[in-house]
Amino acid sequence: MPKILAIDDKKDNLVILATLLKNLMPECTVITALSGIEGIEKARTESPDAILLDVKMPGMDGFETCRRLKSDESTKHIPVIMITAIKTDPQSRVKGLETGADAFLSKPIEENELASQVKVVLRIKKAEDALREERDSLEKRVMERTAALGESEEKFRNYIRRAPDGVFIVDDAGQYVEVNKSACQIMGYSKEELKKMSIRDLLDKESLKDGLAHFKKLLKTGAAVSDLWHKRKDGLKRCLTVNAVKLSEKRFLGFCKDITDRKKAEQRVKERIKELEILYSLDKIAGKKGFTLDKLYQELVGILPQGCQYPEIACTRIVIGDSEFRTNNFAESAWMQSAPVKVSGTVVGKIEVGYLEEMPKEGEGSFLKEEKQLIDSIAERLGQITQRRQAEDALKQTLESLRNAVRTTIQVIVSTLEASDPYTAGHQIRVADLTRAIATEPSFP
């Protein structure tokens, strides 16, 4: 039975959220908090499965609340869905990502969007909880084996050689002392090569900081668990979950397991959420009464960078015919991705998304496959909306032309009748003017 914590300073909003959640997920339990401080305390004591967090709150706002939740060891694993007025403040998403938010909802909240966001983060949390349980179990087994085997390094060497998982011993400088066959296969190096290398040599640059923090924690506390991206000899990058414990003052035992497929699956889910959120925002803008295509294009260029993996260095430009719409930071870059905008099968423009700095990815260049799919999907949807709006405008013009034709026809008929009966000439027009004046008079009952 999932437990969801809703944090908002307005009681009415909490009542609405609780009602929506109960309607969508009758089996869930909803707890509420009226401030960031109260929310943090309840997150620690109640251990909810997900948190719905409003951005605008007096005192401690949603961003600071999220930052504290994600920096607290007891609450950092709880997914946070931030509720923000994203249409009017595109920077909210970027700031939310920086503080650790897992997903976003925009006001007013739609039931379908709320249900999909909550269910996705609950699935991700379930997978992450299972992984943490697996790590804890592994760490417990390591500690038990450590106690059983004592301080004899030779016994450990024998154990390592027989172990089916990736197992290794490093010294207090991070240098590999012993590795088994499974570790060599996972890391992509021979035993002789690894024994000449250190942890730093294998870490990908994106994981270097986390890897060094992992080793410092190991030195300080005697145990550490982290997910770290490693570079293989063949150039491939693999994500390993590394569980290490202290054997002696200068020796540390580590277990590693390749979880790359799981990490990539999680990334695909997150990218899919981004894609759905942006497509939803696009349709929401297009559904506004009286919206114009120019306003739609301008709002879209502000939203698109938020679908990128590095929104803080992303820029966007939309070109439709002779018109151009761009983000304030837009600049031509060597790292660009574009997609054509088509109306009735004809290319009428394009969407361009670029990075202002190089962010290479394994075998994919600067853009992930999911990012390319997002840009293609947005371009396709934008073409459909443009085509629909142009058809609506053309229909309005045709309707107005028909109205003018009918008015002209009526006027010709009236003029013909008046010519045959001068005594009543102008009577119809005067009656129509009088009727219109009565109908438009504000004080008329």
N, C-alpha and C positions, 0 to 999 in steps of 0.2 A: 504494500500500500504506500504510494508516494506521499511524501510530506513536503509542502511548498510554503515558503515564507514570503509574504508580501510586505514591502516596506514603503510607506507613503505617509506624508504628514497630514493628509486629508482623509477623514473617516469615510466620507462618501465614496472616494475612490477605492478604498479598501473593501467596502461592502460590494461594490460593483465587481471588483476583481475576484473576490471570494465566490460570488454568485456565478460568474462566468466559468470559473474553474470547476465548481461543483456540477454545473450543467454539462460541461465537456468531459469531466473525469469524475464521475460520482464516487469512485473509490478513494479519491485523494483526501488528505487532511490539509486544511489551510490554516496557517497561523499568521498573525499580523503584528506589525510594529509601526509606531507613529513617528519614529525618528531614526536617524542613522545609528546613533549610540544604542538605542533599544534593539534595533535590528541586529547589530553585531553581537550583542549579549545573547539574544535568542538564537542566533546562528551557532554560537558556541555551546549553548545548553541543549537546544532541541535537535541539532544535527539534521537540518532539512536536506532534501534531495535536490532542491533548486530554489533560487531566490529571484523574485521579481522586485526590481529596485527602481523607484522613480528618481529622475535626475534632479529636478528642482525641489529642494527642501531647505528650510531655514536652518541656520547653524551649520551642520555638516551636510553638504550636498551629496548627491548620489555618486559622483566621481570619487570623492574622498572616502565615502563609505566602502565603495568597491575596492579601492586601493588597500584599505585596512583589512578587508576580508581576505584579499588575495595574498597579503603579506603575513597573515596569521596561520601558523602551522595547523591549527585545528579546523580552520574554515577555508583554506586556500583551494581545496579540491571540490568545493561546492560550486556548480555552475551558476553564473549570474546573468540574468536577462535584464538589460537596462531599458526603461521606458522613457522615450525621449521624443521631442517634437522635431524629428529629423528633417522634415520638409523645410522648416524655417531656419534651422541651425545645422547645416551639413557637418560642421566641425564636431558636433556632439559624438558622432560615431568614432572619429579618429581619437578624440580624447578618451572615449570609453574603452577603445582597444588598448590604449596606452596604460589604463588602470587595471586591465585584465578582464573586461567584460567578455562573455562567451557568445552573446546574441543580443539582438535589439528588437524592440517593438516601438512603433510610432503611434502617436495619438491622432485621432480616436482609435482605440484598440478594436480590431476585427476579431470575431470569435475564431474563424478558421486560422488566422495568422497566429493567434495566441495558442491554439491547440497544437499547431505544427511546431512552433518554437519550443514549447514546453516538452513535447514528446521527444524531439530530437536531442535536447540537452540531457533528458533523463536517460536516453539510450547510451549517449556518450559517457555519462557518469557511471552507468552500470558496467560498461566495458572497462573504464579506468579503475573502478573499485575492484573488479575481478583481477586486474593486473597488479594492483597494490597488494591484494591478498596473496597473490602468487609470489610477489617479492618478499612479503613478510614471512611467508612459509619457507622460502628459500633461505632467507637470512637466519631464521630459527634453526634450520637444518645445518647451516654453516657453523653457527655458534655451538651447536651440539657436537658436531664433528671436531671443532676446534678443542672443546673441552675433553673429548674422548681421546684425541690423538696427542694432546699435550704440546710441548714445545719442540718436538722432534721434527726438524725440517725434512729429513730423509723420508719419514712416514708420509709427510705431506706430498713430497715429490711422487711417491708411489701411488698415493691416492689420486693425484692430478692425472697421472698417466692413464689410470683406469676409468676416470670419470667420463660419462657420455656427453656432458655439457661442456661449453667453453670455460676452462678454468686456467687461472694464471697466478703467479706470485710476482709482486714488484717490491723494490726496496723503497726506502724513505725518500729517494730522489725521483721516484716514478719509473725507474728503469726495470724492464722485464728481466726476471731472474729465471723463471720457469714457465712454460706454457704447454698445454696438451694439444693433441691432434685436432680436436674439435675447435679450439680457439684459433689455431692456425687456419683452418678452413673458413671460419667466420670472418677473420680479419684479413685473409687473403695473402698472408706472408708465410714463409717457412719458419720453422722453429729457430734456425740459426739467424735469420734476418731479424726476427722479433727480439731476440736476446741482445741485439745491438741497438735496439730502439727504446724510446721512453713513451709514456702515455701521450705526451705533447706531440710527438711525431705522427701519431695516428689520428688525432682529433681533427675534424673538419673545422675550418675557421669560424663557422657559425656556432660551434659547440665549445670552442676553446675556453671562453670565459667560464661557462658552466662546468667544464671538465676540471679546470683548475680549482674552482670552488668545491667541487666534489672531492678532490684530493685533499684540500685543506681541511674539510670537514672530517675526512677519514683520519688524518693525522691528529686532529683535535679530540674527536669523540670515539674513535675506534671502529666506526661503522658508517657506511654511506650507500645510498641507492640513487641512481640517476639514469635518465634516458639521454644518451649522447650519440651524436652523428660522427661516424668514423670514416676515414678514407682508406679504401682498399688499394692494394698495389696495382690492380687493373683499372683504377680510376673511379670505380663505382663508390657511391656513398651509401652506407648502411647505418640504420639506427639500432644501437644496442642498448639494452637495459643492463646496467652494470651494478652488481651488488658486491660490496667489498667489506672485509672485516680485518681487524688488526690481529696479527699472529704474535708479533714481538715488537720491540722498539724499532727494528729496521726491516721488518717483513710484513707484507699485507697480502691476504688471499682474496682473489676476485673471481666472480662468476659472471659470464656474459651470455646473453641470449639475443638473437636477431629478431627484432620486432618491426622491421621496416614495413612489411605489408600492412600491419595493423596501423602504424603511424600514417601511412599513405591513405589508408581507408578513412581514418579520422579527418585527414586534411581534405579529402574529397567531400566528406559530409559538410565540413565547415564552408568550403568553397560553394557547395550547392546551396547552403543556407544564404550565403551572400548573394548568389545569383537570383534566388527566389525573392529575397528582400528588395533588390533593386528593380526586378521586373514588377513586383507588387507596387513599389513606389511610383514607377513609371505609369502603370495603369491607373493608380490613384490620382495622379496629376491630370492624366488625360480624361478622367471621369469628372473633374471639377466643372461646374457650370460656368460657361463663358471663357474657358481657357483658350489661349491662342497657341499656335504652333511655335512661334518665336519664344514664348514664355516656357513652353515645354522643353525646347532644346536647351535654353539657358539653365533651367533647373536640373536637367539631366547631366550636363557637364559638371555640375557641382556634386552630384551623387555618385557618378561612375568611379572616381578614384577610390571610393570606400570599398569597392568590390575587389580591389587589388591587394596583394599580400603585403605591400609596403605603401599604404595610402599616403604617408607623410612625404614621399618623394615622387608621387604619381601626378600626372597632369593629363588633361583631356581637351580635345577639340572636335567639334561637330561642324561639318561643312555641308550645307544644303543649297544647291544652286549657287547663287552669288553671295549668299549670306554665310557668315561664320560666327560660331559661338565657342568660347574657350574659357578655361579656368585662368585666374589671375597669374598663376605661376607657369603657364604654358610656354614651352620652348622646344624648338626642334631638337631631337635627341637621336643618338645612335641606337637607342633601345626603344623602338616603337612597335606597336601592334595596331593594325587597322582592319576595318571590315566595311564593305559597301552597304549603303542604304538604298534599297530598291523599292520602287513604287510601280506596281503592275508589271514587274519583271524588268523595268528599266532602272539603271543606276542613276540616282538623283543627287547623291552625296556620299559622305563617308564619316565613320567614327574613328578617331585616332586616340589611342591611350599610350602614354610613354612614361618611362622612368627617367628622372633627372640624373640618376647615378646607376652604374651597372650592378645588377643583382642576378648573377648567373645561377641557373639551376641545372641539376644533373640531366644532361642530354637534351635540355629543352630551351637553352638560351636564357634570356632575361625573364621570359614569361612562362608560368606554369600552363600545362594543357588546360586546366580548369579555367584559368584567366582568359585564354584564347576563346574557349567555348562561351564564356560569359559575354565577351565583346561581340561575338557572332550572334548570340541570342538577342542582345540588346539592339543591334543593328537591324535584325530581322523584325523584331517587335516594333521598333521605331518606324520602319517602312510601312508596316501594317497600319499603325496609328495615323501616320501622315496620309496614307491613301484614303483611310476612312474619313479623316477631317476634310480632305480636298473634295471627296464625293459629297459630304454634307454641305460644304460651302457651295458647290455647284448646284446641288438640289435647292438650296435656299435662293440662289440667283434665278433658277428656273421658276420657282414658285412666285418670286417677286415679279418676274416678267409676266407670268400668267395673271397675277392680280392686276397689274397695270393694263394688260390687254382687256380683262373683264371690265375694269373701270372705264376704259376708253369706249368699249362697246356699249356700256350702259349710257354713257354720255351722248353717244351718237343717237341711241334710241330716244333719249329724253329730248334732244334737240329736234329730232324729227317730229315727235308728238307736239312739242311747243309750236313748231312751224304751222301745224294744221289747226292749232287752237290757241291763238295769241292771248286770249283772255286769261288762261291759266299759266302763262309762261312764267317760269322761275319759281312756281309753287313748290315743286319737288325739292329744289335746292334749298329754299327757305325753311321748309319743314325739316330737312336733314340737318341743317345748321342749328336750328332751334333744339332738336333732339340731342345733338352732340353737346351743346352748351349746358343743357340740363344734366346730362349724364356726367359731365366733367366738373360740375359745380361742387366744391368741397362741402359746402354747408347744406347741400340738398339732402333731405332725409332718405 
